[in-house]
Amino acid sequence: MVASISARKSVGAAVAYFKHMAQDEYYTKEDEAEAESDWDGRGAERLALDEDVSRRDFEALLNGYDPKTAEPLVQTGNKSHAPGWDMTYSAPKSVSVLWALSPPEARTKIEAAHRQAVSVATKYLEDNHAFTRRGKGGAIREPVAGLTIARFHHHTSRDLDPQLHTHAFIFNAAPRHDGSWGTLVSRELYKAQKDTGAVYRNHLANALERDGHSVDRQGSSFRMRAIPHHTERAFSKRRQAIEEAAKAHGYRTPKGMELAALRTRQAKRPRERAALFQAWTNEAQALGFKLPDKEQQSQPVRCVQATAPGQRATTSSASLSQSVQRLLMTAALAFRSSRGMSGLSVSLRNSDREIDAEIER
């Protein structure tokens, strides 16, 4: 799922969430695995929050206080008060694989495109789906003047596959147009989940195309043409683990898939950044794949299956047999016709789509 939303139902749960989000899956410095973070939204601008997200500022907003002045922004005495929601934006897997296998300069551009797409998507929420209530019993509903968002940028899945994703934590405190602050109508955020995901994907695809990458649109989603399907699948070990758990336990509903995800969740295992990129490159090489230059990425990608030392790379015997049968049948028919063999054209190679489908199965 490209955009997903989940609630943090208590301040304590949200503080635990912060500890989790503040850690990335690879080390950026010696013995450190701190995630990159920043503030977003017009609510954050009003509070003059423009640096990294600190625990102090995060907790102040969870409790409904201005981090700078300690003045109360909203009333949080109600036990049912939700401190905020995590809206997570994940890049399509082929984008993450492209990022992982690209040179450093290209990686920087791809990640920047992802983050800008997240900003566009959250601004869409801010402008179209962010409402607060006022009056007795919250009977009056009105658009907010902005959202207050803390963003945490991560780069891998729990299985240490490449996975660009950003957690945008939307605080349950938003400015009104008259300068006062109020809590949010959460239902509108949940209803906008699909739309904000589509906005994110569209902006990201357009940005990558402008940078010279070839994109294949698939409905409201897309994938990178340079990455073969089976290579993409090989770098989706987390997804495969969830699917296997769902199958083993008979999970078919969205709630069931959540349970499968929890059953297969591993503790974070940070590794040094350079070591991860080298491991990803080695894994791609073992698959027989090397990322083409950007100028060549618009061409269909052909990937040679890696073979063990001493073995000869051979075409699938079943596929070869079928191709030979087609060749013999075509030749026989052509020989019988008055036109003989004229115009005969035979290919023993399956299409790239067929090869990908066979490997994925």
ABEGO torsion letter per residue (X at the ends): XABBBBBBABAAAAAAAAAAAABBABBABBGBBBBBBBBBEAAAAAAGBABBBBAAAAAAAAAGBBAAAGBBABBAABAABBAEBBBBBBBBAAAAAAAAABBAAAAAAAAAAAAAAAAAAAAAAAAAABBBBBEBGGABBBBBAEBBBBBBBBABBAAGBBBBBBBBBBBBBBBBAAGBBBBBBAAAAAAAAAAAAAAAAAAAAAAAAAAGBBBBBBEABBBBAABBAAAAAAAAAAAAAAAAAAAAAGBABAAAAAAAAAAABBBBBBBBAAAAAAAAAAAAAAAGBBBBBAAAAABBBBBBBBBBBGBBBBBBAAAAAAAAAAAAAAAAAAAABAAEABGBBBBABBBAAAAAAAAAX
